[in-house]
């Protein structure tokens, strides 16, 4: 199809979604259902992304998954600011080493949180600088199931990358799929992304965009990683931040916090950790099980 015709089709489609209320910028978190979803993805290989973390909120004595995260140092998890804005550290725990979220196989590490540091530049209206660091009370034990991510400090403007999260592959369903999902998404330049979102919400230099097809992130994936394979190693370039209220709209990208733009700020906080060097090498080790009762309570 001619590129001008394709662009016209996308613009007309966006206008329809704007009129219908589906092209509304919303964070990738569901305050009611706390359901994590990757749209039009597939189950990830067990433990292939060992830096993937889950944020668990204490609700009536139980741990409820409400956001994703990224292990960036032995005692720090990176996530989206809107995930933890207004939430106290004592109500949050971090899950590591998980693959199937409703079973227990002994590879999980559930760690309490001592402090939450939200970016001082975070804008809750535009989701600019949408990142926060969660300090673990005790350091993670690194093994085949839990590893530190390799963060990208150079802006990536194109290429195929992968976003991960727990949940259903169908944006019309709210039921949770316990197996970690992955979806391949294409990175879009900020200029092209801004052309699409210009009448809805600004695309700043602290953001990056990915997903021009129906695959991508959705409600509850917030805080999880957008990672790209570079020279055989996974490099995390983005943090799931926001997108259209109707997930998986063809031609409308999701928006991520650009790690390269905030890399120095992240490292200034985590550099005191005893180990913050990720190698980006995922493992396919034996199958990991998760938790029937996350906190061991009733």
C-alpha positions in Angstrom: 0.0 0.0 0.0 1.2 3.5 -0.8 2.7 5.1 2.3 0.6 8.2 2.0 -2.5 6.1 1.7 -1.5 4.0 4.7 -0.9 7.2 6.7 -4.3 8.5 5.7 -5.9 5.3 6.8 -4.1 5.5 10.2 -5.2 9.1 10.7 -8.8 8.4 9.8 -8.7 5.4 12.2 -7.3 7.5 15.0 -10.0 10.1 14.5 -12.6 7.4 14.9 -11.0 6.0 18.1 -10.8 9.6 19.5 -14.4 10.1 18.8 -15.3 6.8 20.4 -13.3 7.5 23.5 -10.9 4.6 22.9 -7.8 6.7 22.1 -7.4 8.1 25.6 -4.0 8.0 27.2 -4.2 5.7 30.3 -1.5 4.2 32.5 -1.0 0.4 32.0 -2.4 -0.3 35.5 -5.9 -1.4 36.5 -6.8 0.0 39.9 -9.9 -2.2 40.2 -8.9 -5.6 38.9 -5.1 -5.4 39.0 -5.0 -7.6 35.9 -1.7 -7.8 33.9 -2.0 -8.3 30.2 0.2 -8.5 27.1 -2.0 -8.2 24.1 -1.6 -10.7 21.2 1.5 -12.2 22.6 2.5 -15.7 23.5 3.8 -17.6 26.6 7.4 -16.9 27.3 9.9 -19.7 27.7 10.3 -20.4 31.4 12.8 -18.1 33.1 13.9 -16.5 29.9 13.6 -13.1 31.4 15.0 -13.5 34.9 15.1 -9.8 35.7 11.3 -9.6 35.4 9.7 -8.7 38.7 6.2 -8.4 40.0 4.9 -5.8 42.4 2.5 -7.2 45.0 0.1 -5.2 47.0 -1.2 -6.3 50.4 -5.0 -6.6 50.2 -6.8 -8.2 53.1 -3.7 -10.1 54.1 -3.0 -11.4 50.5 -0.6 -10.4 47.9 -2.2 -9.1 44.7 -0.2 -8.5 41.5 -0.7 -4.9 40.4 2.4 -4.0 38.3 5.6 -5.3 36.8 9.1 -4.3 37.5 12.8 -4.8 36.5 15.6 -6.0 38.8 18.3 -3.4 38.2 20.5 -4.0 41.2 20.7 -6.7 43.9 18.5 -4.6 46.1 16.6 -2.3 43.7 13.6 -2.8 41.3 12.8 -0.3 38.7 9.1 0.3 37.9 6.7 3.0 36.7 6.1 5.9 39.0 2.3 5.7 38.5 2.4 2.2 39.9 3.6 3.3 43.3 2.4 6.9 43.5 0.5 7.2 46.8 1.4 3.7 48.0 3.5 3.1 51.1 6.5 0.8 51.1 5.1 -1.4 53.8 2.1 -2.4 51.6 4.3 -3.6 48.8 6.3 -6.7 48.3 8.4 -7.7 45.2 8.2 -11.1 43.5 11.3 -12.5 41.7 12.0 -15.8 39.9 8.4 -16.2 38.8 7.0 -17.8 35.6 3.7 -19.3 36.4 1.9 -17.0 38.8 -0.6 -19.4 40.5 1.8 -22.3 41.5 4.7 -22.7 43.8 7.9 -24.5 42.7 10.5 -23.1 45.0 12.2 -20.7 42.7 10.3 -17.6 43.9 11.7 -14.9 46.1 9.2 -12.7 47.8 11.0 -9.6 49.4 9.7 -6.8 51.5 10.2 -3.2 50.5 12.0 -0.6 52.7 11.7 2.5 50.5 10.1 3.8 47.3 11.8 6.7 45.4 9.6 8.3 42.7 11.3 10.5 40.1 11.3 14.2 41.2 10.4 15.1 37.6 7.4 12.7 37.4 4.3 14.4 35.9 1.1 12.5 36.8 -0.8 14.3 34.1 1.5 13.6 31.1 3.3 10.5 32.6 6.6 12.3 31.8 9.6 10.8 33.7 7.3 7.9 34.7 9.8 5.8 36.8 10.5 4.9 40.4 13.0 2.8 42.3 11.8 0.3 44.9 14.4 -0.5 47.5 14.4 -4.1 48.8 14.8 -4.8 52.5 17.1 -7.7 51.7 19.1 -8.3 48.6 17.9 -10.8 46.0 19.7 -14.1 45.6 21.0 -14.3 42.1 20.7 -17.6 40.3 19.3 -19.1 37.0 15.9 -17.7 37.9 16.8 -14.2 39.2 19.3 -11.9 37.5 20.0 -8.2 37.1 18.9 -6.5 33.9 21.3 -4.8 31.5 20.0 -1.2 31.1 20.4 0.7 27.8 22.1 4.0 28.1 21.8 4.9 24.4 18.5 5.9 22.7 17.1 3.2 20.5 14.9 4.6 17.7 14.0 1.6 15.7 14.1 -2.2 15.5 12.1 -5.1 17.0 11.9 -5.5 20.8 10.0 -7.6 23.3 7.6 -6.5 26.1 6.6 -8.9 28.9 3.9 -9.2 31.5 1.4 -11.7 33.1 -2.1 -12.0 31.7 -4.5 -12.7 28.8 -3.6 -12.4 25.1 -7.1 -11.1 24.3 -7.7 -7.4 25.1 -11.4 -8.1 25.4 -11.0 -10.4 28.3 -10.2 -9.6 31.9 -9.3 -13.1 33.1 -5.7 -13.5 34.1 -3.4 -16.0 32.4 -0.8 -17.0 35.0 2.0 -17.7 32.6 4.3 -14.8 31.7 3.5 -13.5 28.3 5.8 -11.9 25.7 5.0 -9.9 22.6 7.3 -8.6 19.8 6.8 -4.9 19.1 8.6 -2.6 16.7 10.2 0.6 18.0 8.8 3.8 16.4 10.7 7.1 16.3 9.4 9.8 18.7 8.7 12.0 15.7 6.4 9.5 14.1 4.8 8.6 17.5 4.2 12.3 18.2 2.4 12.7 14.9 0.0 10.0 16.0 -0.5 11.2 19.6 -0.2 14.9 19.0 -3.8 15.8 19.6 -4.1 13.5 22.7 -1.0 13.7 24.8 2.6 15.0 24.3 5.5 12.6 23.6 8.5 13.9 25.5 12.3 13.2 25.3 11.8 11.0 28.3 9.6 8.6 26.4 9.9 6.1 23.6 7.2 4.3 21.6 6.8 0.8 20.3 4.0 -1.4 18.8 2.5 -0.2 15.5 0.5 -3.5 15.1 -2.0 -5.1 17.4 0.6 -6.6 19.7 1.8 -4.7 22.8 1.2 -3.8 26.4 -2.1 -3.4 28.2 -3.7 -2.8 31.6 -1.5 -4.0 34.4 1.8 -4.4 32.5 3.0 -1.0 33.9 6.5 -1.0 35.2 7.6 -4.1 33.2 10.5 -4.2 30.7 10.7 -3.3 27.0 13.9 -5.1 25.9 15.9 -5.6 22.7 18.3 -8.3 21.7 21.7 -6.7 21.0 24.8 -8.8 20.2 23.2 -11.8 21.7 22.3 -10.1 25.0 19.0 -8.5 26.2 19.1 -4.8 26.9 16.2 -3.1 28.7 15.4 0.2 26.9 11.9 1.0 28.2 9.5 0.8 31.1 5.9 0.1 30.3 4.1 3.4 30.9 0.9 4.3 29.0 -1.1 3.8 25.9 -4.6 3.9 24.4 -7.5 2.8 26.6 -8.4 0.2 23.9 -5.3 -2.0 23.9 -3.9 -3.4 20.7 -5.1 -0.7 18.2 -3.4 -1.3 14.9 -1.2 1.7 14.0 -1.3 3.2 17.6 1.9 2.6 19.6 2.2 2.2 23.3 4.5 4.6 25.2 7.4 3.7 27.5 9.7 5.6 29.8 13.0 5.9 27.9 15.7 4.4 30.1 18.6 6.1 28.3 17.1 9.5 29.2 17.0 8.8 32.9 19.9 6.3 33.1 22.2 8.6 35.1 19.5 9.3 37.7 18.8 5.6 38.0 22.5 4.7 38.4 23.1 7.5 40.9 20.6 5.8 43.3 21.5 2.1 42.6 25.3 2.5 42.3 25.6 1.9 46.1 24.1 -1.6 45.7 26.6 -4.4 46.1 25.9 -5.8 42.6 24.3 -3.9 39.8 26.0 -5.4 36.7 23.5 -7.3 34.5 24.7 -9.5 31.7 21.4 -9.6 29.8 21.6 -13.4 29.3 18.2 -15.0 30.0 18.0 -18.6 30.9 15.6 -21.4 29.9 16.3 -23.4 33.0 13.7 -25.8 34.4 10.2 -24.6 34.8 9.6 -22.0 37.6 6.5 -22.1 39.7 4.9 -19.3 41.6 2.7 -18.8 44.5 -0.6 -20.1 45.7 -0.5 -17.8 48.7 2.0 -15.1 48.2 2.5 -13.9 51.7 1.6 -17.1 53.5 -1.5 -15.6 55.1 -5.1 -16.6 54.8 
